[in-house]
């Protein structure tokens, strides 16, 4: 919704100010120049990326127009799920939770946390590293290195559309100049026409430069930043899990381990100590 609002503000302010200065919107209506600039930018993006990256961009854009799932409710479920698993592992033995992590969709533990079950990346991250804690002799330091590598890989994959969009944003003013140069060439080819006609052709040529700059800084860069911000929020789920599991491996009690995970969250979505404690108590009572 904020993307739509932001775009609306850009359009109203830019074109409203232009009309207020006495300009005529019909002079800016150059659909072929828009096709030239937009088509060249799209072609450059497709040429610089593979099909997976193009699909990923589509998915990233679609997520911007959906409710952000990385909210306090999700983190409460993640932390509560980690508390239940670490508590069960500490009190009943690590091998007891093996059945839960091998078949999480059939587990009575994971069934308490539908948001965790419905997020494959979060679910797999929890299960994979609990499996390693149970079945391997890796130290906390070694496990932390492996977690960091996976998170960095995820960050790189998720930022492919962002880098591509910012590259397109860098190129749009240049494509606008291409459209303007072609317009000037067209105007010069009509040098024998009256000044009024030449002036009209040159003014239309200048629209290309205007459109390229507007599209870059008014539309492409902002949406790239919005995707990057949403990606940063998604990384926090994995960092929260990482810190909690490492605290557990260092010997902290489950209640303290989840407090480590809570502290790494952004303040806007971080549950309070009381909220987390209440959620944990509910998880305890449901067992």
C-alpha positions as CSV (number, residue, x, y, z in Angstrom):
1,X,0.0,0.0,0.0
2,X,2.8,2.4,0.8
3,X,4.3,1.8,-2.6
4,X,1.1,2.9,-4.3
5,X,0.8,5.9,-2.0
6,X,4.4,6.9,-2.7
7,X,4.0,6.6,-6.4
8,X,0.8,8.6,-6.2
9,X,2.6,11.4,-4.4
10,X,5.3,11.5,-7.0
11,X,2.9,11.7,-9.9
12,X,0.6,14.3,-8.2
13,X,3.5,16.6,-7.2
14,X,5.5,16.4,-10.4
15,X,2.6,16.7,-12.9
16,X,0.6,19.0,-10.6
17,X,3.5,21.4,-10.2
18,X,4.0,21.3,-14.0
19,X,0.4,22.2,-14.7
20,X,0.5,24.8,-11.9
21,X,3.4,26.5,-13.8
22,X,1.2,26.7,-16.9
23,X,2.4,23.6,-18.6
24,X,0.2,21.4,-20.8
25,X,0.0,17.7,-20.0
26,X,-0.6,16.9,-23.7
27,X,3.0,18.0,-24.4
28,X,4.3,15.3,-22.0
29,X,2.1,12.6,-23.5
30,X,4.7,10.7,-25.6
31,X,3.8,7.0,-25.4
32,X,6.4,5.9,-28.0
33,X,9.2,7.5,-26.0
34,X,7.9,5.7,-22.9
35,X,8.0,2.5,-24.9
36,X,11.5,3.2,-26.1
37,X,12.9,3.9,-22.6
38,X,10.9,1.3,-20.7
39,X,11.5,-1.4,-23.4
40,X,15.2,-0.7,-23.5
41,X,15.5,-0.9,-19.7
42,X,13.5,-4.1,-19.6
43,X,15.6,-5.6,-22.4
44,X,18.8,-4.7,-20.6
45,X,17.5,-6.3,-17.4
46,X,16.5,-9.5,-19.2
47,X,19.9,-9.6,-21.0
48,X,21.8,-9.2,-17.7
49,X,19.9,-11.8,-15.7
50,X,18.7,-15.4,-16.1
51,X,15.1,-16.6,-16.1
52,X,15.3,-17.5,-12.4
53,X,16.3,-13.9,-11.5
54,X,13.4,-12.5,-13.7
55,X,10.9,-14.7,-11.9
56,X,12.4,-13.8,-8.5
57,X,11.9,-10.1,-9.4
58,X,8.2,-10.8,-10.2
59,X,7.8,-12.6,-6.8
60,X,9.6,-9.7,-5.0
61,X,7.3,-7.1,-6.6
62,X,4.2,-9.2,-5.7
63,X,5.3,-9.4,-2.1
64,X,5.4,-5.6,-1.8
65,X,1.7,-5.5,-2.4
66,X,0.9,-8.1,0.2
67,X,0.8,-7.8,4.0
68,X,4.3,-8.1,5.5
69,X,4.4,-11.5,7.3
70,X,7.6,-10.6,9.3
71,X,5.7,-9.2,12.2
72,X,5.7,-9.6,16.0
73,X,3.3,-12.6,15.8
74,X,5.7,-14.6,13.6
75,X,8.6,-13.9,15.9
76,X,6.6,-14.9,18.9
77,X,5.9,-18.2,17.2
78,X,9.5,-18.8,16.2
79,X,10.8,-18.0,19.7
80,X,8.2,-20.1,21.3
81,X,8.8,-23.0,19.0
82,X,12.6,-22.8,19.7
83,X,11.8,-22.7,23.5
84,X,9.7,-25.9,23.3
85,X,12.3,-27.8,21.2
86,X,15.3,-26.8,23.4
87,X,13.4,-27.4,26.6
88,X,12.3,-30.8,25.4
89,X,15.9,-31.6,24.2
90,X,17.3,-30.5,27.6
91,X,14.8,-32.3,29.8
92,X,14.1,-35.5,27.7
93,X,17.3,-35.8,25.7
94,X,18.2,-34.6,22.2
95,X,17.2,-37.9,20.6
96,X,13.6,-37.3,21.7
97,X,13.1,-34.4,19.3
98,X,14.5,-36.3,16.3
99,X,11.0,-37.5,15.3
100,X,9.7,-33.9,15.5
101,X,12.4,-32.5,13.2
102,X,12.3,-35.4,10.7
103,X,8.6,-35.0,10.2
104,X,7.6,-31.5,11.3
105,X,4.2,-31.6,9.6
106,X,3.3,-34.6,11.7
107,X,4.8,-33.2,14.9
108,X,2.6,-32.2,17.8
109,X,5.2,-29.6,18.7
110,X,5.3,-27.8,15.3
111,X,1.5,-28.1,15.0
112,X,1.3,-25.5,17.7
113,X,3.1,-23.0,15.5
114,X,1.3,-22.8,12.1
115,X,3.3,-19.7,11.0
116,X,6.5,-21.6,11.4
117,X,5.1,-24.6,9.5
118,X,3.9,-22.4,6.6
119,X,7.3,-20.8,6.1
120,X,9.5,-23.4,4.5
121,X,12.8,-21.5,4.9
122,X,12.3,-20.9,8.6
123,X,11.1,-24.5,9.1
124,X,14.0,-26.0,7.2
125,X,16.5,-23.8,9.0
126,X,15.3,-24.9,12.4
127,X,15.1,-28.6,11.5
128,X,18.4,-28.7,9.6
129,X,20.4,-27.2,12.4
130,X,18.7,-29.1,15.2
131,X,19.5,-32.3,13.2
132,X,23.2,-31.2,13.1
133,X,23.2,-30.5,16.8
134,X,21.8,-34.0,17.4
135,X,23.7,-36.1,14.9
136,X,27.1,-34.4,14.6
137,X,29.9,-33.4,16.9
138,X,30.2,-29.9,15.6
139,X,31.2,-27.2,18.0
140,X,29.1,-24.0,18.5
141,X,31.8,-22.1,16.6
142,X,31.7,-24.5,13.6
143,X,27.9,-24.4,13.5
144,X,27.9,-20.6,13.7
145,X,30.2,-20.4,10.7
146,X,28.0,-22.8,8.7
147,X,24.9,-20.7,9.7
148,X,26.6,-17.5,8.6
149,X,27.5,-19.0,5.2
150,X,23.9,-20.1,4.6
151,X,22.5,-16.7,5.7
152,X,25.0,-15.0,3.4
153,X,24.0,-17.2,0.5
154,X,20.3,-16.5,1.2
155,X,21.1,-12.7,1.3
156,X,22.9,-12.9,-2.0
157,X,20.1,-14.7,-3.7
158,X,17.4,-12.4,-2.4
159,X,19.3,-9.3,-3.4
160,X,19.7,-10.3,-7.0
161,X,16.5,-8.4,-8.0
162,X,17.6,-5.4,-6.0
163,X,21.0,-5.2,-7.7
164,X,19.3,-5.6,-11.1
165,X,16.7,-2.9,-10.4
166,X,19.4,-0.5,-9.2
167,X,21.4,-1.2,-12.4
168,X,18.3,-0.4,-14.4
169,X,17.8,2.8,-12.4
170,X,21.3,3.8,-13.2
171,X,20.7,3.2,-16.9
172,X,17.2,4.9,-17.2
173,X,18.5,8.5,-17.4
174,X,20.9,7.3,-20.2
175,X,18.0,5.7,-22.1
176,X,16.1,8.9,-21.6
177,X,19.0,10.7,-23.3
178,X,18.9,8.1,-26.2
179,X,15.2,9.0,-26.6
180,X,16.0,12.7,-26.5
181,X,18.8,12.3,-29.1
182,X,16.5,10.4,-31.5
183,X,13.9,13.2,-31.0
184,X,16.5,15.8,-31.9
185,X,17.6,13.9,-34.9
186,X,13.9,13.8,-36.0
187,X,13.6,17.6,-35.4
188,X,16.8,18.3,-37.4
189,X,15.5,16.3,-40.2
190,X,12.6,18.8,-40.4
191,X,14.9,21.9,-40.3
192,X,13.0,23.4,-43.2
193,X,9.8,23.5,-41.2
194,X,8.5,26.7,-39.6
195,X,9.9,27.6,-36.1
196,X,6.6,26.6,-34.4
197,X,6.8,23.1,-35.7
198,X,10.6,22.8,-34.9
199,X,9.9,24.1,-31.4
200,X,7.2,21.4,-30.9
201,X,9.5,18.6,-32.2
202,X,12.4,19.7,-29.9
203,X,10.1,20.0,-26.9
204,X,8.9,16.5,-27.5
205,X,12.5,15.3,-27.8
206,X,13.3,16.7,-24.3
207,X,10.5,14.7,-22.8
208,X,12.7,11.6,-23.2
209,X,15.3,13.0,-20.7
210,X,12.5,13.9,-18.3
211,X,10.9,10.5,-18.4
212,X,14.2,8.7,-18.0
213,X,15.1,10.6,-14.8
214,X,11.6,10.4,-13.4
215,X,11.3,6.7,-14.0
216,X,14.7,6.1,-12.3
217,X,14.4,8.2,-9.2
218,X,10.7,8.3,-8.8
219,X,9.8,4.7,-9.4
220,X,12.7,2.2,-9.9
221,X,15.0,3.2,-7.1
222,X,12.2,3.5,-4.5
223,X,10.8,0.0,-5.3
224,X,14.3,-1.5,-5.2
225,X,14.8,0.0,-1.8
226,X,11.4,-1.3,-0.7
227,X,12.4,-4.8,-1.8
228,X,15.7,-4.6,0.0
229,X,14.0,-3.5,3.2
230,X,11.6,-6.4,3.0
231,X,14.6,-8.7,2.4
232,X,16.4,-7.4,5.5
233,X,13.4,-8.2,7.5
234,X,13.4,-11.8,6.2
235,X,17.0,-12.3,7.2
236,X,16.2,-11.5,10.8
237,X,14.1,-14.7,11.1
238,X,17.2,-16.8,10.4
239,X,19.5,-14.6,12.6
240,X,17.0,-15.0,15.5
241,X,17.1,-18.8,15.1
242,X,20.9,-18.8,14.8
243,X,21.5,-16.8,18.0
244,X,18.9,-18.8,20.0
245,X,20.4,-22.2,19.0
246,X,24.0,-21.0,19.6
247,X,23.0,-19.8,23.1
248,X,21.4,-23.2,23.7
249,X,24.6,-24.9,22.6
250,X,26.7,-22.7,24.9
251,X,24.7,-24.2,27.8
252,X,22.1,-21.5,28.5
253,X,18.7,-22.5,29.8
254,X,15.9,-22.4,27.1
255,X,14.3,-19.4,28.6
256,X,17.6,-17.5,28.4
257,X,18.4,-18.8,25.0
258,X,15.2,-17.4,23.5
259,X,16.0,-14.1,25.2
260,X,19.2,-14.0,23.1
261,X,17.1,-14.5,20.0
262,X,14.6,-11.8,21.0
263,X,17.4,-9.2,21.4
264,X,18.5,-9.4,17.8
265,X,15.1,-8.4,16.4
266,X,14.2,-4.9,15.1
267,X,12.5,-2.9,17.8
268,X,9.4,-2.4,15.6
269,X,8.7,-6.2,15.7
270,X,10.5,-7.3,18.8
271,X,8.1,-8.9,21.4
272,X,8.5,-7.5,24.9
273,X,9.8,-9.8,27.6
274,X,6.3,-10.1,29.1
275,X,4.8,-11.0,25.7
276,X,7.3,-13.7,25.0
277,X,7.0,-15.1,28.5
278,X,3.2,-15.3,28.2
279,X,3.5,-17.0,24.8
280,X,6.0,-19.5,26.3
281,X,3.7,-20.2,29.2
282,X,0.9,-20.9,26.7
283,X,3.2,-23.3,24.9
284,X,4.1,-25.1,28.1
285,X,0.4,-25.4,29.1
286,X,-0.5,-26.9,25.7
287,X,1.8,-29.9,26.3
